[in-house]
Amino acid sequence: MEVLRERNLQIIFNKAERAKELEANRLLKIEQNLDAERYKKDRWEQKMKQAETKKANAGFFLKELKKREDIKRDDDIELKEKGKAELRRIANEIKKDNENKRAKVLATRENLINHLNENRKIVDENNKQRQLKDQEENVIVSIMADAKKKMAKTRKLKEIEILKKKQTLLEKMIETSKKKDNYNNNKNNEIALQNYEEKEQKYQREEQEKNDLKKKREKDFEDNKKILDEEMKKEKERLTLSHQWELERRLRETEMLRSLEESQRLEKNRKINSFRENLNLQCENNRAATRANKQVDLEQYNAHINLWQQQDEEFMTYTNNLIAKYQKAGISVIPLIFAIENYKKNNKLLINAAVNRKSEVNF
């Protein structure tokens, strides 16, 4: 009886222990379920917060990207407008330079034409003067020739007249000598000869005076011709020097115009090169700003990734501590392990897929 009673007590005790164990298991399951619910709730709240954070970050990123794109577009438009304005200004300057060059070329051409016309007039005037002088010389020569001819003709006529007079006188002397006696004849002959000698001397004096006058005229003509030749030589030298000076002046004007055009061309090239350098500098600044913006975006992206990793590590540390706590308390951790596996399966992060980083971080 005592044995039965102890056995019944043992059975009752065992039932009570089993009931306690079942109650403890039930309470543990209830607590685990509550923990799982709390974990799910916390995880859901975290996911909602992360979603809101991601949404806010995405909105912020979109706003920043849109703002930067707007700024970049405005900068590009402003740069293009500045470039167009600068190109228009350069085109206007080139057009103005071409017009100025054309005007200078026309003015130079007109000046050259005027100088050529003036030189032609001077040459024509000099030719006319030379022709007039030649005509004067020809007139003088013809006058002198006519005078010589007249003088020769007059001299010849006088010689013929003198010969005739001599012949007549001789005939008279012969006749007289026949009629008169020798005394009278000799006396008349002496008188006639004396008269003849006087006339001959007078004629010789006149011929000498004429020859002297002729020589004087010829000498004056030669002197005048020498003076005229000297003046013509001086005039020719003066015209040669004037032509040479005019040629040198035109060469100086041409050289000055060429130097001016060269300086204008160099100034134009300098402006174009400066404009190109400014454009290259602006492009380089824009590229540097784009690189800086990309670097800032990458740093912000890495900061968000690091924050996500930090939060994930904190969550894993919390779950590991919770598992260790349950294991010490003898509570089943299978639901937590399943929850962690689901978390690790559903939370995979692709790091910077936009720049071809294909590595994955699995938690």
ZADO-489663 format. One record per residue: x, y, z of N, C-alpha, C in turn. Coordinates in steps of 0.02 Angstrom, whole numbers, plus 50000, padded with zeros to 5 digits. Example, Ala and Ser with C-alpha at 12.3 -4.5 7.8 and 13.67 -1.06 7.14 Angstrom:
2
506604971650390506154977550390506604983550390 506424988850354506844994750357506455000250394 
This chain:
363
500424994050000500005000050000500445006350000 500925005750040501385011350043501725012549976 501875006849943502195007449877501725010449827 501095008349830500605011049783500495018549795 500485019849861500385026949877500965031249851 501585028749859502165032449835502165032949758 501935027049731501915027149657501405032149632 500835032349667500325037249647500575044349657 500935045249713501225051849725501735053649670 502135048249654502635049449601502305051249535 501755047549521501395048849458501105055949460 500805057549518500525064349524501065069549517 501655068149549502215072849545502465073549473 502505067649441502735067849371502245071649327 501575070349340501085074149302501145081549315 501255083149380501335090249396501965093249363 502505089149364503125091549331503025092449256 502675087349227502545087949155502095093849140 501605094749187501165100549176501565107049182 502035107249233502455113249240502905114149178 503175108349156503615108749097503235111049036 502625108049028502205110148971502015117548977 501845119449041501675126449051502265130949037 502865128449060503475132449047503615132948972 503535126948938503635127048865503125131548831 502485131148857501975135348827502135142648838 502345144248901502535151148914503135153348873 503625148548865504215150048824504025151348752 503575146948727503345147948659502975154548651 502565155748704502205162148701502705168048701 503225167448746503725172748749504125173248684 504295167148657504645167148593504225170248537 503575168248539503135171248489503085178748497 503045180648564503025187948576503675191248553 504255187948569504885190648545504925191048469 504675185448438504665185448365504215191048338 503635191748372503185197148351503505203948361 503825204648421504165210948434504735212148383 505095206448368505645207048319505375208948251 504825205348232504525206948167504285214148165 503965216048223503725222948226504295227948222 504835226348263505425230848259505735230848189 505765224748162506065224248095505635227948043 504985227148051504525230648006504605238248014 504635240348077504735247548089505405249848060 505935245648070506585247448041506555247747965 506195242647936506135242747864505745248847840 505215250547877504835256547860505275262747865 505655263047921506105268747929506625268947873 506905262847859507405262547805507095264547738 506465262047727506125263947664506015271447661 505775274247719505675281447721506345285147711 506865282447745507525285547737507765285147665 507685279047637507885278247566507475282847521 506815283147535506395287447495506605294747502 506725296647566506945303547577507625304847544 508085299747552508735300547520508675300647444 508235296247419508135296147346507845302847323 507355305447360507085311947343507615317447347 508015316947401508555321847409509055321247352 509235314847337509705313847282509425316347216 508775314847205508455317147143508455324747139 508285327847197508285335147197508985337947184 509485334747218510175337047208510395336047136 510235330047109510415328747039510065333546992 509405334647005509045339346963509325346346969 509485348247031509765354847042510445355547007 510855350247014511505350546980511445350446904 510965346346880510845346346808510605353146784 510145356246824509915362946805510495367946805 510915367446858511485372046862511955370846803 512085364346790512535362646735512245364946668 511585363846659511265366046598511285373646591 511155377146648511195384446646511905386746630 512395383246662513095385046648513265383746575 513035377946550513175376446479512845381546433 512215383346449511875388446408512235395146412 512435396946474512785403246482513455403146445 513805397346450514445396746415514345397046340 513815393646316513685393846244513505400946222 513095404446263512915411246245513525415746245 513955414746297514575418746298515005417146238 515055410646222515445408646164515165411546100 514485411246093514185414046033514295421646030 514215424946088514315432146089515045433846071 515515429946100516215431146084516365429746011 516065424345984516155422845913515855428345869 515265430845890514965436345852515415442545855 515675443845915516115449645922516745448945878 517035442845880517625441645838517455442245764 516855439445745516635439945675516545447245655 516245451245701516155458345686516825461945679 517295460045725517955463145720518305461245655 518245454745636518545452545573518235456245514 517565456845516517215460445462517445467745460 517485470845519517705477845521518415478445496 518855473745518519545473945494519585473145418 519175468545391519165467645318518935473945283 518405477145311518165483445281518695488845284 519035489245343519575494245349520135492845299 520315486345294520845484545246520635486245175 519985484645159519745486145091519765493745078 519545497545130519555504845122520275507445114 520735504545154521435506745148521725504845080 521545498745057521795496644991521525501244937 520865502944942520575507544893520895514444896 521005516844959521335523344966522045523244938 522395517744953523085517144926523075516744850 522585513044824522525512544751522395519344720 521925523144752521775529844726522385534344730 522755533844787523365537944793523875536144739 523955529544728524425527344676524205529844607 523545529344594523295531744529523415539244522 523275542944578523395550244576524125551844565 524565548044601525285549144591525495547544520 525225542044493525395540244424525155545644375 524545548144387524285553444343524725559744348 524915561444411525345567344420526015566344385 526295560144394526935558844360526865559044284 526295556444259526185556844187526145564144164 525775568144204525735575244187526425578544186 526815576944239527495579844243527915577644183 527875571044167528265568544110528025571744045 527355572344037527095575543976527325582843971 527305586344029527525593344030528265593844013 528655589344042529375589344026529505587743953 529115582943927529185581243856529005587243812 528465590743831528265596643793528815601943795 529085603143856529625608043862530235605943821 530395599443824530965597043785530835597843710 530205596243689530035597143619530085604443598 529835608943644529885616043629530605618343623 531025615843669531735617643666532055614843603 531865608543586532135605643524531905609743464 531265611643465531015615843410531385622443406 531495625543466531865631743467532575630843439 532895625243460533565623843435533545622843359 533035619043337532975617943265532865624543228 532435628943258532315635443227532955639543223 533325639343281533955643143283534445640443231 534485633643229534945630543181534735632343109 534075631943097533835633543029533965640943013 533855645343064533995652443053534725653543037 535155650243079535875650843067536065648242998 535755642442980535915639642914535695644342858 535085647142867534845651942817535295658042813 535495660342874535945666242875536605664642840 536865658442854537495656542821537405656242745 536825653342725536705652942653536655659842622 536275664342656536215671142631536885674742627 537285673842683537945677042685538385674342629 538355667642620538775664642567538545667142498 537885667542489537615669842426537805677142414 537745681342468537925688442462538665689142447 539075685142483539805685542471539965683542399 539635678342376539765676042308539555681342257 538965684342271538735689642226539215695542226 539455697342286539935702942289540585701142254 540805694942263541425692842228541325693242153 540735690942131540595691342058540575698542035 540255702842077540215709942060540905713042058 541325711242107542015713942108542405711542047 542305705142030542655702541971542425706241908 541755707341906541495711041848541795718041846 541825721341905542115728141907542845727941886 543195722741911543905722141892543975721241816 543535716841791543565715541719543405721941680 542895725541704542705731841670543275736841675 543565737241736544115741941745544715740241701 544845733741695545405731741652545265733341579 544635732141560544455733741491544525741241478 544285745141529544355752441521545085754441518 545475751341561546185752941563546515751241496 546285745541468546575743641403546375748641349 545745750541350545515755341301545865762041310 545925764041374546245770541388546985770441367 547285764741380547995764141361548085764541285 547585762341250547645762741177547555769941154 547125773941187546965780641165547465785841188 547735785041247548175790241275548895788141270 549265792341289549975790841286550185786941347 550805785541346551055781241399551045784641467 551185791541465551195795041529550535795041562 550065797041519549385797241548549135790341567 549315785841522549105778941537549395776341603 550015777841612550335775441675550015778841736 549885785441725549575789041781548885786441796 548505785341745547825782541756547855775441785 548335771941759548415765041786548575765141860 549015769741877549185770141948548575772141990 548195777041962547595779142000547095773442004 547005769941948546535764241948546765758741994 547415757441990547665752142035547595754142108 547735760742119547655763042188546945762442211 546485764342167545765763542185545575756242195 545845752142150545695745042156545965742142222 546585744342240546865741742302546465744142363 546245750542358545835753042414545185749142420 544875747942363544245744042364544375736942389 544945734242364545115727442386545225727142461 545575732042488545685732342560545035733142598 544605737742570543945738642602543545732242601 543575728842544543205722442539543485717242588 544165717142594544465712342640544275714042712 544255720642728544055722542796543335720442809 542885721742761542185719742769542125712142776 542515708442735542495701142741542755698842809 543285702342832543545700542898543035701942953 542705707642947542185709342997541615704242994 541435702342932540895697342925541105690642955 541735688842940541975682442969542005682743045 542235688543071542245689243144541535688843173 541065692343139540365692043163540085684943159 540265681443104540045674543096540335670043151 540995671043164541305667043217540985668543285 540845675143296540525677043359539835673843366 539455673943311538785670843313538835663243325 539315660243289539405653043300539615651543372 540055655843398540265654843468539675655743515 539275661143503538675662143545538185656343539 538125653743476537685647943467537935641843505 538595640643501538875634943538538795635943614 538915642243637538835643543709538105642443730 537645645043690536935644043706536745636643705 537025633143656536885625943652537165622243713 537775624143734538055621043794537625622543856 537415628943862536985630843919536335626943917 536035626343857535415622643850535505615243866 536065612343842536215605343858536315604443934 536655609243964536765608844037536105609244075 535665613844053535005614344085534595608044075 534615605344014534255599044001534535593344044 535195593144050535495587944092535275588644165 535285595044190535065596144258534325594344267 533905596044218533195594444221533085586844222 533485583444180533435576144178533645573144245 534185575744274534405573344340533875574744393 533565580844388533045582544437532445577844430 532245576344368531685571744357531865564744382 532485562644370532695556044394532675555644470 532935561044503532915561144576532195561344601 531775565344569531075565744589530725558944582 530865555644526530575548944516530825544044569 531475544544584531755540044635531465541444703 531395547944720531095549644785530365547244789 529995548044733529305545744732529265538144740 529725534644707529745527344713529905525244785 530395528644816530555527044885529975528544931 529625534144919529045535744961528495530444955 528375528144894527875522944885528085516444918 528735514944913528975508844947528885509445022 529015515445050528905516345122528175515645140 527725518545098527005517845111526795510545108 527045506945057526875499745051527125495845112 527735497445134528015493945192527605495545255 527405501845262526995503645320526315500145318 526005499745260525365496145254525455488745269 526005485845244526135478745257526255477545332 526635482145364526745481445436526095482145475 525665486945453525015487745486524585481545478 524555478745418524165472645407524445466845448 525115466345452525425460945491525255461645565 525305467945591525135468945661524395467545675 523955469545628523245467945636523115460445634 523475456945590523395449645587523635446345651 524215448645677524465445845740523995447245797 523715453445800523235455145853522615450745848 522375449645786521785445345776521935438245798 522525435545780522705428845801522775428445877 523045433945907523115433945980522425433746014 521945437545987521275437546016520945430646008 521035427645949520735421045937521045415845984 521715416045992522045411346037521835412446109 521765418846129521545420346196520835417746208 520395418746157519715416146163519715408546169 520125405246129520175397946133520435395746201 520945399246226521205397546292520675398346346 520275403746341519735404746390519215399246385 519045397246323518565391746314518845385246343 519495383846329519805377746356519815377946432 519965383946460519975384546533519285383446562 518765386246530518075385246554517885377946549 518065374646493517915367546486518275363446540 518905365146553519275361546604518965362746673 518755368946686518425370346750517765366546756 517395366146701516765362346702516895354946714 517425352246681517595345246692517815344146765 518215348846792518425348146861517815348546909 517345353146894516745353546935516325347146931 516285344346870515915338046861516245332346901 516915332146896517275326946935517165328047010 517185334347031517075335647103516365333747124 515875335247081515185333347097515105325747100 515425322247053515405314847055515735312247118 516295315447137516635313247198516195314447259 515855320147261515395321547317514835316447318 514545314947259514015309947256514265303147280 514865301247259515145294847279515265294647354 515515300247382515635300447454514975299947493 514455303447469513805302947502513525295847496 513605292847437513375285947428513745281247475 514405281947479514795277747524514605278947597 514445285347614514235286747682513575283147699 513095283147651512475279547662512585271947667 513045269447624513205262247628513505260547695 513975264747718514285263447783513775263747840 513305268647835512785269047885512345262747885 512175260447824511765254347819512145248347848 512795247847832513195242347859513245242747935 513325248847960513375249748033512725247548067 512155249748037511515247648066511425240048062 511645237148005511585229947999512025226348050 512635228848060513075225848109512785226448180 512485232148194512165233048260511595228048269 511195227148215510645222348219510905215248230 511445213348193511725206648201512005205748271 512325210948298512585210548366512015209548416 511465213348405510885212648449510595205648446 510535202848385510255195948379510715190848409 511375191748400511845186948430511805187248507 511765193248534511685193748607511035190648631 510495191648592509855188748610509875181148607 510205178348556510275171048551510675168348610 511225171748627511625169448685511225169748749 510815174948757510395175548816509885169848820 509555168348762509065162948761509395156248773 510005155348745510355148948756510535148048830 510745153348863510885152848934510265151248974 509695154148952509075152948988508755146248968 509055142648920508775136348899508165137048855 508095142948823507525144248780507725142548708 507275139948670507415138048600507535144348558 508055144048517508245149748475508115148348401 507755142948388507625141148317507235146648281 506705149548311506345154948276506795160948260 507245162648308507705168248295508175166648237 508415160348236508875158448182508525158748115 507885156248113507505156748051507405164048030 507245168248081507135175348065507775178548039 508355176748069508995179548045509165177247975 509025170747961509145168147893508715171747841 508075172647860507635176347814507885183547803 508125186647857508395193447852508995193547805 509455188747815510065188447774509895186847701 509365182847691509165181147623508835187147588 508435190847625508055196347594508425203047594 509005203447626509375209747630510075208847601 510125209647535510765209347501510885216147468 511515218547473511675225247449512175224847391 511975227847335512445228647279512785235447286 513435235147294513805241447307513975244847241 513685250747230513865255147174513855251547108 513265248547092513205245147028513295249946970 513195256446981513245261346926513945262046900 514465260346941515155260846919515465253946913 515035248946898515255242146882515605238746940 515355239947003515595236147060515095230547071 515295224447054514835218847055514885214647119 515315216547164515375212747226514765213847270 514545208647307513965208947351514185208147423 513845211547467513965210947538513365207347568 513465201447595512935197447624512995197547700 512455198647730512445198747803512035192847825 
